[in-house]
Amino acid sequence: MKKIFALLFLSTILFTACEGDQGPPGFDGLPGPQGPAGDVASVFEIDNVDFVSTNGTTASIGVTIPNQIEVFESDVALVFVVDPIATADNNGVEVWEPLPRTFLFTDGGFAQFRYNFIFDDPSGIFDLEIILESDNFTTLDTSFTQNQIFRIVIVPGIFAQNKNVDFNNMENILSSLKLNANDIVKFSLD
């Protein structure tokens, strides 16, 4: 029994003797090092977008991402359109809907906005193609075909895997990326 107490006493002294003085406190709240390329998020808006169908069911526009927007091959483009119906119901306050977005009408017709993010250009130019499809463009209200406004959020690929972000809510995405209205670069398609 004396040997057990002696062993416990000796091990207690050894373990407590290994502890040194506490070091100086760290620097809370200071910015960390710059992350690797591809950790930058951007948002831009294009307005005055008109869709004209040559076949009666489909129209598209090409958008070259502006030079001041930095894009990497690992990035993801998220595209939002102002919903003309919800915006009208919301007293003109813009309601942003993620693409692809399908609008179904009471007469059985439809309109669908979708997009392709094209980044295989060897010159490093990244493009978007925004497509509007409908069963009949001649009956489609001009609130869908004329003066459309789109917001494109370019996010790092790693961010796009974040399961805590609601990717259907543009405000949630911008907030998570620490972007605000002042960060939105605006362009018109003329």
N, CA and C atoms as a LAMMPS dump frame, in Angstrom:
ITEM: TIMESTEP
0
ITEM: NUMBER OF ATOMS
570
ITEM: BOX BOUNDS ff ff ff
-5.0000000000000000e+02 5.0000000000000000e+02
-5.0000000000000000e+02 5.0000000000000000e+02
-5.0000000000000000e+02 5.0000000000000000e+02
ITEM: ATOMS id mol type element x y z
1 1 1 N 0.828 -1.181 0
2 1 2 C 0 0 0
3 1 3 C 0.874 1.247 0
4 2 1 N 1.99 1.187 0.754
5 2 2 C 2.901 2.327 0.8
6 2 3 C 3.48 2.595 -0.583
7 3 1 N 3.732 1.507 -1.345
8 3 2 C 4.297 1.678 -2.68
9 3 3 C 3.302 2.373 -3.616
10 4 1 N 2.008 2.057 -3.486
11 4 2 C 0.986 2.685 -4.333
12 4 3 C 0.896 4.17 -4.021
13 5 1 N 0.879 4.523 -2.725
14 5 2 C 0.823 5.94 -2.352
15 5 3 C 2.071 6.677 -2.806
16 6 1 N 3.216 6.03 -2.705
17 6 2 C 4.478 6.649 -3.119
18 6 3 C 4.458 6.881 -4.636
19 7 1 N 3.937 5.896 -5.388
20 7 2 C 3.85 6.019 -6.833
21 7 3 C 2.875 7.132 -7.245
22 8 1 N 1.727 7.213 -6.593
23 8 2 C 0.754 8.278 -6.863
24 8 3 C 1.34 9.647 -6.529
25 9 1 N 2.044 9.746 -5.401
26 9 2 C 2.642 11.007 -4.983
27 9 3 C 3.697 11.453 -5.998
28 10 1 N 4.553 10.506 -6.427
29 10 2 C 5.612 10.809 -7.374
30 10 3 C 5.027 11.22 -8.738
31 11 1 N 4 10.506 -9.234
32 11 2 C 3.398 10.853 -10.528
33 11 3 C 2.699 12.209 -10.47
34 12 1 N 2.086 12.543 -9.341
35 12 2 C 1.445 13.846 -9.181
36 12 3 C 2.471 14.959 -9.276
37 13 1 N 3.595 14.782 -8.624
38 13 2 C 4.662 15.788 -8.659
39 13 3 C 5.202 15.929 -10.081
40 14 1 N 5.394 14.797 -10.785
41 14 2 C 5.927 14.85 -12.15
42 14 3 C 4.976 15.591 -13.1
43 15 1 N 3.684 15.258 -13.004
44 15 2 C 2.73 15.897 -13.926
45 15 3 C 2.535 17.379 -13.634
46 16 1 N 2.551 17.768 -12.389
47 16 2 C 2.386 19.186 -12.076
48 16 3 C 3.672 19.949 -12.316
49 17 1 N 4.778 19.295 -12.281
50 17 2 C 6.054 19.961 -12.519
51 17 3 C 6.245 20.282 -13.989
52 18 1 N 5.526 19.622 -14.884
53 18 2 C 5.671 19.854 -16.326
54 18 3 C 4.96 21.119 -16.784
55 19 1 N 4.135 21.683 -15.942
56 19 2 C 3.378 22.852 -16.343
57 19 3 C 4.228 24.095 -16.133
58 20 1 N 4.277 24.955 -17.183
59 20 2 C 5.073 26.171 -17.081
60 20 3 C 4.194 27.383 -16.847
61 21 1 N 4.833 28.546 -16.888
62 21 2 C 4.093 29.795 -16.737
63 21 3 C 3.193 30.013 -17.95
64 22 1 N 2.074 30.682 -17.722
65 22 2 C 1.156 31.006 -18.812
66 22 3 C 1.802 32.048 -19.702
67 23 1 N 1.644 31.894 -21.01
68 23 2 C 2.219 32.822 -21.975
69 23 3 C 1.41 34.1 -22.061
70 24 1 N 1.894 35.053 -22.878
71 24 2 C 1.162 36.319 -23.031
72 24 3 C -0.166 36.08 -23.751
73 25 1 N -1.146 36.94 -23.52
74 25 2 C -2.447 36.771 -24.202
75 25 3 C -2.293 36.977 -25.706
76 26 1 N -3.165 36.338 -26.482
77 26 2 C -3.151 36.46 -27.942
78 26 3 C -3.787 37.756 -28.392
79 27 1 N -3.767 37.983 -29.691
80 27 2 C -4.323 39.192 -30.273
81 27 3 C -5.688 38.884 -30.873
82 28 1 N -6.732 39.072 -30.098
83 28 2 C -8.078 38.804 -30.583
84 28 3 C -8.53 39.894 -31.536
85 29 1 N -9.215 39.485 -32.6
86 29 2 C -9.859 40.438 -33.499
87 29 3 C -8.973 41.026 -34.57
88 30 1 N -7.697 40.69 -34.614
89 30 2 C -6.853 41.215 -35.681
90 30 3 C -7.028 40.368 -36.93
91 31 1 N -6.941 40.969 -38.105
92 31 2 C -7.14 40.187 -39.327
93 31 3 C -6.066 39.131 -39.48
94 32 1 N -6.474 37.989 -39.996
95 32 2 C -5.543 36.897 -40.24
96 32 3 C -4.823 37.089 -41.554
97 33 1 N -4.007 36.13 -41.914
98 33 2 C -3.276 36.247 -43.178
99 33 3 C -4.214 36.151 -44.368
100 34 1 N -3.788 36.718 -45.484
101 34 2 C -4.584 36.673 -46.723
102 34 3 C -4.688 35.232 -47.191
103 35 1 N -5.903 34.811 -47.537
104 35 2 C -6.128 33.451 -48.006
105 35 3 C -5.589 33.253 -49.41
106 36 1 N -5.577 32.017 -49.882
107 36 2 C -5.08 31.743 -51.227
108 36 3 C -6.01 32.313 -52.285
109 37 1 N -5.512 32.386 -53.504
110 37 2 C -6.328 32.879 -54.622
111 37 3 C -7.618 32.092 -54.687
112 38 1 N -8.69 32.774 -54.995
113 38 2 C -9.982 32.107 -55.083
114 38 3 C -10.83 32.305 -53.846
115 39 1 N -10.344 33.04 -52.856
116 39 2 C -11.102 33.278 -51.627
117 39 3 C -11.875 34.592 -51.684
118 40 1 N -11.988 35.204 -52.854
119 40 2 C -12.622 36.502 -52.993
120 40 3 C -14.021 36.319 -53.58
121 41 1 N -14.99 36.988 -52.995
122 41 2 C -16.357 36.961 -53.521
123 41 3 C -16.665 38.324 -54.129
124 42 1 N -17.496 38.336 -55.158
125 42 2 C -17.882 39.575 -55.83
126 42 3 C -19.348 39.504 -56.197
127 43 1 N -19.943 40.676 -56.376
128 43 2 C -21.332 40.728 -56.832
129 43 3 C -21.455 41.877 -57.828
130 44 1 N -22.172 41.599 -58.923
131 44 2 C -22.445 42.68 -59.866
132 44 3 C -23.871 42.54 -60.378
133 45 1 N -24.372 43.665 -60.869
134 45 2 C -25.758 43.732 -61.327
135 45 3 C -25.763 44.227 -62.759
136 46 1 N -26.595 43.596 -63.572
137 46 2 C -26.805 44.091 -64.932
138 46 3 C -28.282 44.406 -65.083
139 47 1 N -28.551 45.549 -65.675
140 47 2 C -29.951 45.922 -65.887
141 47 3 C -30.166 46.207 -67.366
142 48 1 N -31.383 46.589 -67.695
143 48 2 C -31.736 46.901 -69.074
144 48 3 C -31.552 45.693 -69.994
145 49 1 N -31.865 44.504 -69.471
146 49 2 C -31.724 43.275 -70.253
147 49 3 C -33.05 42.975 -70.937
148 50 1 N -33.011 42.891 -72.279
149 50 2 C -34.196 42.562 -73.069
150 50 3 C -33.991 41.215 -73.751
151 51 1 N -35.021 40.397 -73.723
152 51 2 C -34.993 39.098 -74.386
153 51 3 C -35.873 39.149 -75.626
154 52 1 N -35.31 38.769 -76.763
155 52 2 C -36.046 38.705 -78.019
156 52 3 C -35.863 37.301 -78.568
157 53 1 N -36.969 36.612 -78.752
158 53 2 C -36.912 35.241 -79.256
159 53 3 C -36.978 35.232 -80.774
160 54 1 N -36.111 34.429 -81.39
161 54 2 C -36.151 34.269 -82.84
162 54 3 C -36.922 33.012 -83.246
163 55 1 N -37.183 32.128 -82.268
164 55 2 C -37.904 30.899 -82.596
165 55 3 C -39.261 30.792 -81.897
166 56 1 N -39.636 31.819 -81.126
167 56 2 C -40.938 31.843 -80.47
168 56 3 C -40.989 31.188 -79.104
169 57 1 N -39.89 30.506 -78.701
170 57 2 C -39.905 29.832 -77.395
171 57 3 C -38.668 30.099 -76.541
172 58 1 N -37.555 30.528 -77.13
173 58 2 C -36.307 30.687 -76.385
174 58 3 C -35.596 31.97 -76.792
175 59 1 N -34.991 32.626 -75.823
176 59 2 C -34.124 33.776 -76.078
177 59 3 C -32.986 33.716 -75.063
178 60 1 N -31.837 34.255 -75.428
179 60 2 C -30.721 34.264 -74.49
180 60 3 C -29.885 35.51 -74.693
181 61 1 N -29.146 35.852 -73.666
182 61 2 C -28.199 36.961 -73.736
183 61 3 C -26.878 36.47 -73.152
184 62 1 N -25.802 36.983 -73.686
185 62 2 C -24.476 36.655 -73.167
186 62 3 C -23.974 37.784 -72.293
187 63 1 N -23.366 37.428 -71.203
188 63 2 C -22.811 38.42 -70.276
189 63 3 C -21.344 38.081 -70.054
190 64 1 N -20.461 38.982 -70.479
191 64 2 C -19.045 38.819 -70.164
192 64 3 C -18.816 39.432 -68.791
193 65 1 N -18.233 38.658 -67.906
194 65 2 C -18.006 39.151 -66.549
195 65 3 C -16.989 40.291 -66.62
196 66 1 N -17.324 41.435 -66.031
197 66 2 C -16.451 42.62 -66.122
198 66 3 C -15.036 42.345 -65.616
199 67 1 N -14.072 43.049 -66.206
200 67 2 C -12.662 42.863 -65.85
201 67 3 C -12.378 43.108 -64.374
202 68 1 N -13.1 44.039 -63.748
203 68 2 C -12.82 44.351 -62.345
204 68 3 C -13.346 43.285 -61.383
205 69 1 N -14.097 42.301 -61.901
206 69 2 C -14.578 41.199 -61.077
207 69 3 C -13.589 40.051 -61.237
208 70 1 N -12.921 39.697 -60.14
209 70 2 C -11.923 38.634 -60.181
210 70 3 C -12.619 37.278 -60.078
211 71 1 N -12.329 36.395 -61.044
212 71 2 C -12.957 35.076 -61.093
213 71 3 C -11.873 34.017 -61.247
214 72 1 N -12.024 32.935 -60.498
215 72 2 C -11.112 31.814 -60.585
216 72 3 C -11.881 30.582 -61.068
217 73 1 N -11.166 29.617 -61.648
218 73 2 C -11.824 28.428 -62.183
219 73 3 C -12.612 27.666 -61.122
220 74 1 N -12.223 27.767 -59.868
221 74 2 C -12.922 27.047 -58.796
222 74 3 C -14.167 27.795 -58.307
223 75 1 N -14.37 29.028 -58.788
224 75 2 C -15.503 29.832 -58.327
225 75 3 C -16.824 29.321 -58.895
226 76 1 N -17.888 29.76 -58.254
227 76 2 C -19.243 29.399 -58.649
228 76 3 C -20.027 30.694 -58.862
229 77 1 N -20.844 30.724 -59.906
230 77 2 C -21.702 31.884 -60.161
231 77 3 C -23.118 31.559 -59.695
232 78 1 N -23.696 32.455 -58.914
233 78 2 C -25.091 32.353 -58.491
234 78 3 C -25.818 33.535 -59.12
235 79 1 N -26.901 33.264 -59.837
236 79 2 C -27.595 34.315 -60.58
237 79 3 C -28.999 34.485 -60.013
238 80 1 N -29.391 35.749 -59.824
239 80 2 C -30.709 36.094 -59.294
240 80 3 C -31.382 37.065 -60.25
241 81 1 N -32.697 36.969 -60.352
242 81 2 C -33.489 37.864 -61.188
243 81 3 C -34.527 38.541 -60.302
244 82 1 N -34.877 39.785 -60.656
245 82 2 C -35.97 40.448 -59.945
246 82 3 C -37.273 39.782 -60.394
247 83 1 N -38.021 39.276 -59.449
248 83 2 C -39.302 38.62 -59.726
249 83 3 C -40.341 39.711 -59.969
250 84 1 N -40.844 39.863 -61.202
251 84 2 C -41.765 40.966 -61.492
252 84 3 C -43.103 40.837 -60.771
253 85 1 N -43.584 39.62 -60.574
254 85 2 C -44.874 39.422 -59.904
255 85 3 C -44.753 39.72 -58.413
256 86 1 N -43.753 39.117 -57.752
257 86 2 C -43.575 39.331 -56.313
258 86 3 C -43.201 40.775 -56.007
259 87 1 N -42.428 41.414 -56.889
260 87 2 C -42.057 42.818 -56.683
261 87 3 C -43.29 43.708 -56.764
262 88 1 N -44.167 43.442 -57.726
263 88 2 C -45.414 44.221 -57.833
264 88 3 C -46.28 44.007 -56.592
265 89 1 N -46.342 42.773 -56.097
266 89 2 C -47.128 42.477 -54.893
267 89 3 C -46.498 43.057 -53.638
268 90 1 N -45.205 43.383 -53.712
269 90 2 C -44.454 43.887 -52.564
270 90 3 C -44.289 45.402 -52.645
271 91 1 N -45.253 46.091 -53.262
272 91 2 C -45.25 47.555 -53.404
273 91 3 C -43.989 48.089 -54.067
274 92 1 N -43.472 47.344 -55.033
275 92 2 C -42.315 47.803 -55.794
276 92 3 C -40.967 47.508 -55.177
277 93 1 N -40.931 46.948 -53.963
278 93 2 C -39.654 46.581 -53.352
279 93 3 C -39.158 45.312 -54.055
280 94 1 N -37.933 45.363 -54.583
281 94 2 C -37.412 44.262 -55.388
282 94 3 C -37.342 42.96 -54.603
283 95 1 N -37.878 41.911 -55.207
284 95 2 C -37.795 40.56 -54.655
285 95 3 C -36.894 39.771 -55.6
286 96 1 N -35.788 39.249 -55.069
287 96 2 C -34.797 38.546 -55.877
288 96 3 C -35.025 37.044 -55.785
289 97 1 N -35.07 36.393 -56.937
290 97 2 C -35.271 34.947 -57.022
291 97 3 C -34.045 34.302 -57.657
292 98 1 N -33.606 33.165 -57.108
293 98 2 C -32.443 32.484 -57.703
294 98 3 C -32.829 31.775 -58.998
295 99 1 N -31.88 31.708 -59.922
296 99 2 C -32.082 30.932 -61.142
297 99 3 C -31.544 29.524 -60.917
298 100 1 N -32.124 28.517 -61.516
299 100 2 C -33.242 28.597 -62.435
300 100 3 C -34.531 28.921 -61.705
301 101 1 N -35.432 29.618 -62.397
302 101 2 C -36.709 30.035 -61.817
303 101 3 C -37.793 29.853 -62.869
304 102 1 N -38.823 29.115 -62.514
305 102 2 C -39.948 28.885 -63.417
306 102 3 C -41.173 29.602 -62.886
307 103 1 N -41.845 30.335 -63.763
308 103 2 C -43.09 31.015 -63.441
309 103 3 C -44.21 30.286 -64.174
310 104 1 N -45.215 29.841 -63.446
311 104 2 C -46.368 29.165 -64.045
312 104 3 C -47.546 30.127 -64.046
313 105 1 N -48.26 30.192 -65.154
314 105 2 C -49.37 31.121 -65.302
315 105 3 C -50.707 30.385 -65.257
316 106 1 N -51.764 31.112 -64.926
317 106 2 C -53.095 30.502 -64.783
318 106 3 C -53.623 29.925 -66.089
319 107 1 N -53.132 30.415 -67.233
320 107 2 C -53.592 29.875 -68.516
321 107 3 C -52.836 28.611 -68.923
322 108 1 N -51.959 28.131 -68.034
323 108 2 C -51.19 26.923 -68.327
324 108 3 C -49.833 27.197 -68.935
325 109 1 N -49.548 28.442 -69.258
326 109 2 C -48.256 28.795 -69.836
327 109 3 C -47.169 28.896 -68.783
328 110 1 N -45.938 29.105 -69.243
329 110 2 C -44.815 29.217 -68.315
330 110 3 C -43.736 30.129 -68.887
331 111 1 N -42.865 30.586 -67.988
332 111 2 C -41.625 31.276 -68.347
333 111 3 C -40.56 30.737 -67.403
334 112 1 N -39.39 30.434 -67.956
335 112 2 C -38.31 29.92 -67.12
336 112 3 C -37.019 30.648 -67.44
337 113 1 N -36.391 31.2 -66.373
338 113 2 C -35.06 31.782 -66.486
339 113 3 C -34.062 30.733 -66.008
340 114 1 N -32.991 30.549 -66.763
341 114 2 C -31.904 29.678 -66.335
342 114 3 C -30.598 30.275 -66.854
343 115 1 N -29.469 29.683 -66.464
344 115 2 C -28.195 30.244 -66.9
345 115 3 C -27.135 29.161 -67.019
346 116 1 N -26.106 29.476 -67.799
347 116 2 C -24.901 28.656 -67.908
348 116 3 C -23.724 29.538 -67.53
349 117 1 N -22.812 28.995 -66.736
350 117 2 C -21.581 29.686 -66.357
351 117 3 C -20.477 29.056 -67.185
352 118 1 N -19.872 29.836 -68.071
353 118 2 C -18.899 29.316 -69.023
354 118 3 C -17.515 29.818 -68.634
355 119 1 N -16.613 28.892 -68.321
356 119 2 C -15.276 29.317 -67.903
357 119 3 C -14.178 28.517 -68.588
358 120 1 N -14.419 28.044 -69.803
359 120 2 C -13.4 27.263 -70.489
360 120 3 C -12.646 28.068 -71.545
361 121 1 N -12.824 29.358 -71.542
362 121 2 C -12.145 30.218 -72.504
363 121 3 C -10.653 30.288 -72.166
364 122 1 N -9.744 29.934 -73.101
365 122 2 C -8.309 29.948 -72.798
366 122 3 C -7.767 31.335 -72.477
367 123 1 N -8.483 32.387 -72.884
368 123 2 C -7.998 33.741 -72.597
369 123 3 C -8.301 34.16 -71.164
370 124 1 N -9.004 33.311 -70.417
371 124 2 C -9.325 33.633 -69.034
372 124 3 C -10.573 34.474 -68.884
373 125 1 N -11.334 34.657 -69.966
374 125 2 C -12.577 35.422 -69.885
375 125 3 C -13.7 34.483 -69.484
376 126 1 N -14.414 34.868 -68.483
377 126 2 C -15.518 34.069 -67.984
378 126 3 C -16.816 34.703 -68.468
379 127 1 N -17.731 33.871 -68.902
380 127 2 C -18.984 34.37 -69.447
381 127 3 C -20.167 33.678 -68.789
382 128 1 N -21.29 34.345 -68.877
383 128 2 C -22.569 33.777 -68.47
384 128 3 C -23.509 33.863 -69.652
385 129 1 N -24.351 32.867 -69.774
386 129 2 C -25.435 32.928 -70.734
387 129 3 C -26.709 32.809 -69.926
388 130 1 N -27.584 33.803 -70.062
389 130 2 C -28.872 33.777 -69.358
390 130 3 C -29.939 33.494 -70.394
391 131 1 N -30.74 32.483 -70.115
392 131 2 C -31.728 31.996 -71.07
393 131 3 C -33.127 32.196 -70.509
394 132 1 N -34.043 32.637 -71.366
395 132 2 C -35.456 32.723 -71.023
396 132 3 C -36.206 31.812 -71.98
397 133 1 N -36.955 30.877 -71.418
398 133 2 C -37.758 29.959 -72.22
399 133 3 C -39.221 30.179 -71.874
400 134 1 N -40.083 29.991 -72.86
401 134 2 C -41.523 30.102 -72.645
402 134 3 C -42.225 29.222 -73.664
403 135 1 N -43.436 28.844 -73.352
404 135 2 C -44.204 28.072 -74.326
405 135 3 C -44.642 28.952 -75.495
406 136 1 N -44.72 30.285 -75.251
407 136 2 C -45.15 31.182 -76.316
408 136 3 C -44.706 32.611 -75.992
409 137 1 N -43.651 33.072 -76.645
410 137 2 C -43.129 34.412 -76.385
411 137 3 C -44.123 35.506 -76.763
412 138 1 N -44.973 35.251 -77.725
413 138 2 C -45.901 36.299 -78.178
414 138 3 C -46.924 36.645 -77.103
415 139 1 N -47.216 35.732 -76.195
416 139 2 C -48.171 36.019 -75.122
417 139 3 C -47.474 36.34 -73.801
418 140 1 N -46.161 36.27 -73.774
419 140 2 C -45.414 36.517 -72.538
420 140 3 C -45.412 38.006 -72.221
421 141 1 N -45.792 38.353 -70.995
422 141 2 C -45.844 39.748 -70.562
423 141 3 C -44.456 40.379 -70.647
424 142 1 N -44.415 41.656 -71.022
425 142 2 C -43.126 42.347 -71.153
426 142 3 C -42.394 42.48 -69.821
427 143 1 N -43.096 42.286 -68.696
428 143 2 C -42.401 42.329 -67.404
429 143 3 C -41.418 41.172 -67.278
430 144 1 N -41.515 40.177 -68.161
431 144 2 C -40.566 39.065 -68.182
432 144 3 C -39.515 39.221 -69.275
433 145 1 N -39.832 39.957 -70.338
434 145 2 C -38.924 40.014 -71.483
435 145 3 C -38.149 41.329 -71.598
436 146 1 N -38.619 42.394 -70.978
437 146 2 C -38.006 43.713 -71.152
438 146 3 C -37.488 44.265 -69.824
439 147 1 N -36.361 44.974 -69.917
440 147 2 C -35.771 45.68 -68.767
441 147 3 C -35.575 44.785 -67.55
442 148 1 N -35.106 43.569 -67.773
443 148 2 C -34.836 42.657 -66.666
444 148 3 C -33.581 43.106 -65.916
445 149 1 N -33.544 42.767 -64.634
446 149 2 C -32.386 43.075 -63.787
447 149 3 C -31.899 41.764 -63.189
448 150 1 N -30.586 41.527 -63.307
449 150 2 C -29.981 40.327 -62.752
450 150 3 C -28.843 40.712 -61.816
451 151 1 N -28.68 39.947 -60.75
452 151 2 C -27.506 40.069 -59.883
453 151 3 C -26.761 38.75 -59.945
454 152 1 N -25.468 38.872 -60.144
455 152 2 C -24.61 37.702 -60.226
456 152 3 C -23.632 37.772 -59.065
457 153 1 N -23.63 36.737 -58.256
458 153 2 C -22.724 36.652 -57.111
459 153 3 C -21.691 35.584 -57.455
460 154 1 N -20.427 35.976 -57.471
461 154 2 C -19.338 35.037 -57.732
462 154 3 C -18.769 34.648 -56.373
463 155 1 N -18.855 33.358 -56.049
464 155 2 C -18.41 32.892 -54.731
465 155 3 C -17.315 31.846 -54.895
466 156 1 N -16.401 31.789 -53.929
467 156 2 C -15.386 30.725 -53.966
468 156 3 C -16.068 29.36 -53.896
469 157 1 N -15.53 28.394 -54.617
470 157 2 C -16.099 27.058 -54.645
471 157 3 C -16.27 26.456 -53.265
472 158 1 N -15.34 26.729 -52.355
473 158 2 C -15.427 26.167 -51.003
474 158 3 C -16.634 26.744 -50.261
475 159 1 N -16.962 28.023 -50.524
476 159 2 C -18.121 28.641 -49.889
477 159 3 C -19.41 27.992 -50.388
478 160 1 N -19.43 27.617 -51.66
479 160 2 C -20.631 27.017 -52.248
480 160 3 C -20.967 25.673 -51.602
481 161 1 N -20.024 25.103 -50.865
482 161 2 C -20.262 23.834 -50.176
483 161 3 C -20.788 24.038 -48.755
484 162 1 N -20.923 25.295 -48.33
485 162 2 C -21.361 25.617 -46.97
486 162 3 C -22.836 25.256 -46.79
487 163 1 N -23.106 24.297 -45.953
488 163 2 C -24.478 23.834 -45.74
489 163 3 C -25.284 24.756 -44.816
490 164 1 N -24.64 25.753 -44.216
491 164 2 C -25.331 26.671 -43.303
492 164 3 C -25.859 27.915 -44.005
493 165 1 N -25.651 28.017 -45.311
494 165 2 C -26.079 29.196 -46.058
495 165 3 C -27.295 28.832 -46.912
496 166 1 N -28.312 29.68 -46.859
497 166 2 C -29.495 29.501 -47.69
498 166 3 C -29.197 30.111 -49.059
499 167 1 N -28.895 29.267 -50.041
500 167 2 C -28.51 29.748 -51.365
501 167 3 C -29.695 30.225 -52.192
502 168 1 N -30.899 30.157 -51.654
503 168 2 C -32.073 30.712 -52.322
504 168 3 C -32.323 32.151 -51.886
505 169 1 N -31.563 32.634 -50.924
506 169 2 C -31.767 33.963 -50.362
507 169 3 C -30.517 34.805 -50.626
508 170 1 N -30.615 35.74 -51.573
509 170 2 C -29.462 36.536 -51.94
510 170 3 C -28.929 37.356 -50.763
511 171 1 N -29.82 37.922 -49.962
512 171 2 C -29.378 38.727 -48.818
513 171 3 C -28.581 37.876 -47.833
514 172 1 N -28.998 36.64 -47.618
515 172 2 C -28.289 35.722 -46.725
516 172 3 C -26.892 35.424 -47.262
517 173 1 N -26.801 35.208 -48.569
518 173 2 C -25.507 34.924 -49.193
519 173 3 C -24.58 36.12 -49.055
520 174 1 N -25.075 37.32 -49.403
521 174 2 C -24.248 38.522 -49.313
522 174 3 C -23.79 38.77 -47.885
523 175 1 N -24.683 38.576 -46.925
524 175 2 C -24.328 38.757 -45.519
525 175 3 C -23.252 37.764 -45.096
526 176 1 N -23.397 36.511 -45.502
527 176 2 C -22.408 35.484 -45.159
528 176 3 C -21.047 35.79 -45.764
529 177 1 N -21.045 36.447 -46.921
530 177 2 C -19.797 36.82 -47.593
531 177 3 C -19.278 38.186 -47.153
532 178 1 N -20.003 38.826 -46.236
533 178 2 C -19.656 40.163 -45.743
534 178 3 C -19.647 41.184 -46.89
535 179 1 N -20.631 41.05 -47.794
536 179 2 C -20.823 42.004 -48.884
537 179 3 C -22.096 42.792 -48.606
538 180 1 N -22.127 44.051 -49.052
539 180 2 C -23.332 44.86 -48.869
540 180 3 C -23.623 45.623 -50.157
541 181 1 N -24.614 46.489 -50.115
542 181 2 C -25.057 47.216 -51.311
543 181 3 C -23.931 48.031 -51.939
544 182 1 N -22.992 48.522 -51.145
545 182 2 C -21.88 49.304 -51.685
546 182 3 C -20.916 48.458 -52.515
547 183 1 N -20.95 47.131 -52.335
548 183 2 C -20.053 46.239 -53.064
549 183 3 C -20.609 45.817 -54.421
550 184 1 N -21.841 46.174 -54.728
551 184 2 C -22.483 45.752 -55.973
552 184 3 C -22.028 46.66 -57.107
553 185 1 N -21.328 46.084 -58.073
554 185 2 C -20.884 46.814 -59.262
555 185 3 C -22.031 46.735 -60.269
556 186 1 N -22.476 47.901 -60.79
557 186 2 C -23.657 47.937 -61.661
558 186 3 C -23.266 48.244 -63.108
559 187 1 N -23.928 47.5 -64.024
560 187 2 C -23.715 47.668 -65.457
561 187 3 C -25.058 47.624 -66.161
562 188 1 N -25.113 48.222 -67.351
563 188 2 C -26.309 48.136 -68.192
564 188 3 C -25.937 47.455 -69.488
565 189 1 N -26.826 46.629 -69.981
566 189 2 C -26.674 46.062 -71.32
567 189 3 C -27.406 46.995 -72.268
568 190 1 N -26.685 47.674 -73.089
569 190 2 C -27.296 48.622 -74.033
570 190 3 C -27.106 48.151 -75.446
